[in-house]
Amino acid sequence: MSNMKDLAIRHSNNPILSPENVSPSSAEMVVECVLNPGVFIFNNKIWLLVRVAERTVQNTGEVTVPIYNEEGGLKMLKFKSNDLKLNKEDPRVINYNGTDYLTTISHLRLFYSEDGSTFHESGNLFGAGKYESYGIEDCRVSQIENTYYLSYTAVSSHGVSVGLQTTTNWTDFKRHGLILPPHNKDCALFTSKIHGKYYALHRPSSPEIGGNYLWLAESPDGLHWGNHKCIAKTRQGKFDSKRLGAGASPIKTPHGWLEIYHGATETNRYCLGALLLDLNDPSIVIARSEEPIMEPLELYEKEGFLGNVVFTNGHIVKDDEIIIYYGASDQYVCQAKFSINDILKHLT
Amino acid sequence: MSNMKDLAIRHSNNPILSPENVSPSSAEMVVECVLNPGVFIFNNKIWLLVRVAERTVQNTGEVTVPIYNEEGGLKMLKFKSNDLKLNKEDPRVINYNGTDYLTTISHLRLFYSEDGSTFHESGNLFGAGKYESYGIEDCRVSQIENTYYLSYTAVSSHGVSVGLQTTTNWTDFKRHGLILPPHNKDCALFTSKIHGKYYALHRPSSPEIGGNYLWLAESPDGLHWGNHKCIAKTRQGKFDSKRLGAGASPIKTPHGWLEIYHGATETNRYCLGALLLDLNDPSIVIARSEEPIMEPLELYEKEGFLGNVVFTNGHIVKDDEIIIYYGASDQYVCQAKFSINDILKHLT
């Protein structure tokens, strides 16, 4: 199945990680989804920081939602399936009597590989504290000099925000709290400073006026952010008509910062597109995909926890080759390759 | 009318500013509302930076919405009143075919006074650029050492964000862009640093999970913000059940930072409450109003552009006395006095 109609060359052994390959974090949990890994190189190995979404064993006639309590332990909220106050149309979020809850709770799990396609488990990062009581998700890992910046979605009853941790050795982690307030996610730091400033892409959402657009921010220290600018909005009738957000850190090319982003339609079909940003001033968009560079085409991308989804937030770059790791159907971790030159050609 | 049932002593000449006292910014505009002034002392005078909300003369059968174009000039969007795609239930926002527009466009106007109740016009600040094309609103003025920080709501099709300008002389203004991305408003900087850091209150809003809560942020420079913390959420059945947001800068008292904030219900009734924050760590809430310290009671607070609204974002403090300037019914500027001791007693 290599002759697909987009620019991605999918790994022949996809999915490379499935829920059944991954052990639950405790006896009472079931792994529903493995998805959306951050990717980095450390000690000459390729590492994935995979989002593992778990739920409790569901009893007939009941919907159980797991959350962390203040002490970090798991707590179960139970609702009757036939309760009229319960809305469960979206597989990701249920609403009970006006309040939203996630159906699953996510943590991050480390995997390492020598060859980039066979991965071995190596420890967990769990949410902690009042801003992560519904879990942590979709972590981008950006290496800036010797420090790894972990920017991830922190979910709690306070809202959906961007949390940051840093590490140099993957043993000791420093927590920097929420670097962006609700509602925000899909935050990826640039891997190098520009004229002495840190930059990051992020995706705020608005309940009224505005939308789900891609924004850029700058920072003197990587921890405090300002001068926010909107660099890409949704486009009616296109693959990114309802929402768009950054993938992983932009890739520095001689022609500009190349960002692979996700765009979704009103029916939650998620594709990948590309943006080319000015090397000196990344708020200037040089080019943007009219058509996706990758679409949900394979069965594992079309059917799953949330079908018709390809979503990436991690890659390895080697010369002209980008190896992306991506979430398929919000359920599997897959791998695909792009040629930078092919994407640049597609952008012009 | 001084024997009201809340802690505020209203000025006998309220409203002190009404739309009919204020000249429109151009011949084609009509002043609908004057409201929500920032307040500061400069050159031994009391100054208000009033929000002036204008709309165009409305022709029968038509709804016209003013916005700024890219060059800063006014542009009119026209809709047929009977168009089924038009939703005009809220006097502040109309929706046409899924897109929100403000019914009025706001700028900021300076007024000065010798006595604190008779005010004279003295120039305008208009929105400028792509993030302010629907206007600028509700500016807080925080004096930190010799610099005035103007934090205001910047509205455009990109969303509702917090813009910042600084000035030392009220002639030259420095623009710092958007310090908080959408959806955010009601941002007030603390008037002094705490352990070398700037602090600000702000109010992000979430389209799902979370709500309209009061948050605190910190900054090394007043321009870049991080370590966001939620310090007050809405409370079911109380005056702040649907949304709450900061008023002006917190007032330093020996017992803590005293913040007068606004809370609103599901039916858009806006009252004022108080919060007491720890002097050394303002993320610690020492006390919070169970009942409002001020409610819409007078006719000018109960009837107007948006009735049942008292909203403050500016004050002068002298010993035990807080003189607040406030928006009444989103239409008038009024004045009232509080005793700090009375508020502290109410909090315990």
Chai-1 contact restraints between the chains, C-beta under 6 A:
chainA,res_idxA,chainB,res_idxB,connection_type,confidence,min_distance_angstrom,max_distance_angstrom,comment,restraint_id
A,D100,B,E208,contact,1.0,0.0,6.0,A-B,restraint_1
A,D100,B,I209,contact,1.0,0.0,6.0,A-B,restraint_2
A,H158,B,G210,contact,1.0,0.0,6.0,A-B,restraint_3
A,H158,B,C230,contact,1.0,0.0,6.0,A-B,restraint_4
A,G159,B,S206,contact,1.0,0.0,6.0,A-B,restraint_5
A,G159,B,I209,contact,1.0,0.0,6.0,A-B,restraint_6
A,G159,B,G210,contact,1.0,0.0,6.0,A-B,restraint_7
A,V160,B,I209,contact,1.0,0.0,6.0,A-B,restraint_8
A,G177,B,N227,contact,1.0,0.0,6.0,A-B,restraint_9
A,L178,B,H228,contact,1.0,0.0,6.0,A-B,restraint_10
A,I179,B,G226,contact,1.0,0.0,6.0,A-B,restraint_11
A,P181,B,P204,contact,1.0,0.0,6.0,A-B,restraint_12
A,P181,B,W215,contact,1.0,0.0,6.0,A-B,restraint_13
A,P181,B,H228,contact,1.0,0.0,6.0,A-B,restraint_14
A,P182,B,P204,contact,1.0,0.0,6.0,A-B,restraint_15
A,P182,B,S206,contact,1.0,0.0,6.0,A-B,restraint_16
A,P182,B,G210,contact,1.0,0.0,6.0,A-B,restraint_17
A,H183,B,S206,contact,1.0,0.0,6.0,A-B,restraint_18
A,H183,B,P207,contact,1.0,0.0,6.0,A-B,restraint_19
A,P204,B,P181,contact,1.0,0.0,6.0,A-B,restraint_20
A,P204,B,P182,contact,1.0,0.0,6.0,A-B,restraint_21
A,S205,B,P207,contact,1.0,0.0,6.0,A-B,restraint_22
A,S206,B,G159,contact,1.0,0.0,6.0,A-B,restraint_23
A,S206,B,P182,contact,1.0,0.0,6.0,A-B,restraint_24
A,S206,B,H183,contact,1.0,0.0,6.0,A-B,restraint_25
A,P207,B,H183,contact,1.0,0.0,6.0,A-B,restraint_26
A,P207,B,S205,contact,1.0,0.0,6.0,A-B,restraint_27
A,P207,B,P207,contact,1.0,0.0,6.0,A-B,restraint_28
A,E208,B,D100,contact,1.0,0.0,6.0,A-B,restraint_29
A,I209,B,D100,contact,1.0,0.0,6.0,A-B,restraint_30
A,I209,B,G159,contact,1.0,0.0,6.0,A-B,restraint_31
A,I209,B,V160,contact,1.0,0.0,6.0,A-B,restraint_32
A,G210,B,H158,contact,1.0,0.0,6.0,A-B,restraint_33
A,G210,B,G159,contact,1.0,0.0,6.0,A-B,restraint_34
A,G210,B,P182,contact,1.0,0.0,6.0,A-B,restraint_35
A,W215,B,P181,contact,1.0,0.0,6.0,A-B,restraint_36
A,S219,B,H224,contact,1.0,0.0,6.0,A-B,restraint_37
A,P220,B,H224,contact,1.0,0.0,6.0,A-B,restraint_38
A,L223,B,G226,contact,1.0,0.0,6.0,A-B,restraint_39
A,H224,B,S219,contact,1.0,0.0,6.0,A-B,restraint_40
A,H224,B,P220,contact,1.0,0.0,6.0,A-B,restraint_41
A,H224,B,H224,contact,1.0,0.0,6.0,A-B,restraint_42
A,H224,B,W225,contact,1.0,0.0,6.0,A-B,restraint_43
A,H224,B,G226,contact,1.0,0.0,6.0,A-B,restraint_44
A,W225,B,H224,contact,1.0,0.0,6.0,A-B,restraint_45
A,G226,B,I179,contact,1.0,0.0,6.0,A-B,restraint_46
A,G226,B,L223,contact,1.0,0.0,6.0,A-B,restraint_47
A,G226,B,H224,contact,1.0,0.0,6.0,A-B,restraint_48
A,N227,B,G177,contact,1.0,0.0,6.0,A-B,restraint_49
A,H228,B,L178,contact,1.0,0.0,6.0,A-B,restraint_50
A,H228,B,P181,contact,1.0,0.0,6.0,A-B,restraint_51
A,C230,B,H158,contact,1.0,0.0,6.0,A-B,restraint_52
